[in-house]
Amino acid sequence: MSFYYEDGQGSIADEQGNEAMDYEEETDPYNVTSLLTASQYRIHQGRFPAKVTEELDVQMEEVSEELSKDVATGRKYNVYSDQQKAVFYYFNRVKLWNAAASGRKAQVEIRTAQKWAKRLKEDPEWNIYEKQTNMSNRKPPQLQNEHKQHLVQFFDKFPQATRRDAVDSLTEEFQNFNLKETSVGNFILYECNLTFKRATLHPVARNSAENLDKRYHWAKKWVENTDMNYLKNCVFVDEAGFNINMRSPNARSVKGTPAIIETPTTRAITHTILGAITAHDVISIQIREPLKPKRVKVDGSQKRKKPVAKPLRKGTVTGHYARFISKTLDEMDKFPEMKNFYIVMDNAPIHTSDSIKNLIEARGYRAIYLPPYSPELNPIENFWSIVKNSVKRSAFKETEDLKTRIAEASECVSRKTLHNIAYHSVNNFEKCFNKEPL
């Protein structure tokens, strides 16, 4: 029997220092590394217990204090701000304080506070935030009901349209009609409550009749006819992509100059992060991380060429996912209350393999596959959004890397937040039963 050792210079040699005659390489192409477990998450959440406070009371008291400081420093305004109106409304209509006391909290003159309180009592539909102006002797508004209806239909059909597009559409539809873009902007913002935001792209097939029908049958099968409960006995699983250049797309620079941010590379490698959560815990966060090839001790009498390393798969395949599921179930086994939980996954090919389902069921758990194009039914989609926003919050410090930032962001997602995102998915069950778009 011969023993072989690494000589400290990357070579394999026998006991006499002779170079090994044969080389082999071994690697684990499906390795996944744990970044966070349920045990670690529970320790972190227990270290920072939620404060039992009336959050809205505290918030309104803080705003009231800020308003009183403004008055003390001589900062007064001709019109009352929305903050002042919000504080007054809260203490007068929610806390049921009298007009004078509510006015003092909001730094509103007593006579004005009394008028507001009287009108709120007599006219529940009155909008206190509406700008108060002298309506007498004013020209009738340019936008009549027919114009408003046209604009509503126009933006429903063309959500990416600009205010200029809307004005052009009105001009084409109604002859001799002129309108400023600012009027359209005020209408869609204050009356329609439409804001311009980053668009989320949905494939046409997402809400096709076929997929609406699949969601209906899924809800009938699992929600109506089993003991599945998103808030009590489900684990939600999915993967997401992260890279080192994940930052806010906005930055500051001198006026008239571009905002340039230097990064290690303009095209960073995207790492696959696999996760599992419940409505109460983060169960497992893992990164797909193939181990580097290494040489091992061999016996050989005939010198051969060093074998060519096999190329590693770049994507996440069933092997990675099976390893992740196995480690996740190992963690769940530590908590008896999780026994027989449902493992909820989307219908990606690496999830729907028979080997994955058999692995889950053999360990005493149950597998559920979501209908196609139904991310709203998987709470972990919103969890990834929260984690990504946290990862992007600031530049990486010297002691940080992508893995540490993801682990910290994941363990800081509160149990209340987990419950809320799970409840959001539960609220979509009714849409599934009614065959409504998600």
Secondary structure by P-SEA (a helix, b strand, c coil): cbbbbccccccccccccccccbbbbbbccbbbbbcccaaaaaaaaaaccccccaaaaaaaaaaaaaaaaaaaaccccccccaaaaaaaaaaaccccccaaaaaaaacccaaaaaaaaaaaaaccccccccccccccccccccccaaaaaaaaaaaaacccccaaaaaaaaaaacccbbbbaaaaaaaaaccccccccbbbbbccccccaaaaaaaaaaaaccccccccccccbbbbbbccccccccccccccccccccccccccccccbbbbbbbccccccccccccccccccbbbbbbbcccccccccccccccccaaaaaaaaaaaaaaaaacccccccccccccccccccaaaaaaaaaacbbbbbbccccccccaaaaaaaaaaaaaacccccccccaaaaaaaaaaaccaaaaaaaaaaaaaaaaaaaacccc
